[in-house]
Amino acid sequence: MSQIDLVEVPTTLSESLQNVAESHRVDAALHWLDNHPPHVIADELARMDAVEAGVAFRLLDKDLALAVFEELEPVDQQQILQGLRDQSFRELVEGMAPDDRARMLREAPAKVAKKALAGLSPRERRMTAALLGYPEGSVGRYMSPEVVAIPGTLTVADALRTVRLKGGNAETVYTLPVVDASRRLQGIVELRELVLTGPDTMVADLVVTEPAFVRATDSAEKAARLMRETNDINLPVVDSEDRLVGLLTIDDAVEVIEAADSEDVAKQAGSAPWEGHYMAAGVFQLARYRALWLMLLLVAATLTVSVTGFFEATLEQAAQLALFIPLLIGAGGNAGAQAATACVRAVAVGEVRGGDLFKVIWRECRVGLVLGTMLAVVGAVIGGLFVGPRVAVVVGVTLVLICAWAATIGGTMPLLAKRLRIDPAVVSAPMVTTLVDATGLIIYFTTAKLVLGI
């Protein structure tokens, strides 16, 4: 028997918090909470309904409760707050970082937001109000305004003394913006450099004078992706006059990218993004987010029915053509969806710009031709086995044309959407597939009329 087999693990640790809470075992719940980190507890709370989550949350001690609360999504935070007494409510909101608090309040019902702001100290209320004053989706909504900024005229010893004095109120001290007397950003210096350098060295000798930075009104998603490109853990944020107003920290940048990617994935799948944990969302809630897109796609699919009806005479003369309709529109739809997904991602990460439209068209057209040729060989063989060589030729030629057309459309539509200032993800794969289905049938029947002479 191995050594690990001799260790007795409490059964509550292998259970979920929800199971423990449902069994009303308070001691077991406390034991579970004491032995799991904040992010695991937050994930369990997000899976539970509002009543159970509120009961479990109230078992946490004050410091752990704040850490867990900041790990929750805003929609889950609101549910927890609504179940707390006034004193606990105020203490929890007061203890949050200003950027996390602003993010929660911008999505909270007016009643909850008003109650939260009223209970804050004047200092915290000012910082929160300032963050909420920035445009939706901007860096200003996500940055931390509590920053330790140092003048370049200090020595390393004086700079470290400043960090010790003010660092307790800051969210991070790893990146220290260097500012002038007007608080204009001059550069940055890393705490590591200060710690490893002699105390009499001037900060000005260590400062990086051309750091990456963003303005508070810039897109938070673009700022977060800039951090990924530059490998920065903190990004200075300035106002229109280059005065330092905050830092975008890596944890907030990761949340911004995660939220943006989740939204893009939902839209590409033909659904509206939902808030909160998937396991806690109700059946009707999920159905509501998906229904609108399905309705729109259903209406758009009537175009396919219309095309089929228009070529009804062609089908009557060569009924065998109907056998290959699912194969052709399926291949074309998948080729278009692949191109659309690849292009949306390339646009999102900055690999493709609006000026690359014709390059993308040429590239995707050639990719489609290569894929279509490969599929045409297989399609022609299948057609020859089932219906004879003439229809097999129609199927093979159509596969080449459909794949080239579908890839071109799938790669082009996201860029056109971006030029029209529409979210490229809105031009989702289901929408591209529906469009390619209808146009693919036109290509198919037209090819059949030319090849078969009908």
Salt bridges, closest charged atoms under 4 A:
GLU15 OE1 - ARG25 NH2 2.99
ASP43 OD2 - ARG47 NE 3.15
ASP43 OD1 - HIS277 NE2 3.14
ASP86 OD1 - LYS115 NZ 3.06
ASP100 OD1 - ARG103 NH2 2.71
GLU107 OE2 - ARG106 NH2 3.67
GLU124 OE1 - ARG101 NH2 2.83
GLU124 OE2 - ARG123 NH1 3.23
GLU136 OE2 - ARG106 NE 3.14
GLU136 OE1 - ARG141 NH1 2.98
GLU146 OE2 - ARG123 NH2 3.31
ASP158 OD1 - ARG161 NH1 2.55
GLU221 OE2 - ARG225 NH2 3.19
ASP239 OD2 - ARG243 NE 3.01
GLU241 OE1 - ARG243 NH2 3.19
ASP242 OD1 - ARG215 NH1 2.69
ASP252 OD1 - ARG103 NH2 3.27
GLU255 OE1 - ARG103 NH2 3.08
ASP261 OD1 - ARG225 NH2 2.91
GLU263 OE2 - LYS267 NZ 2.81
GLU351 OE1 - ARG345 NH1 3.19
ASP423 OD2 - LYS267 NZ 2.91
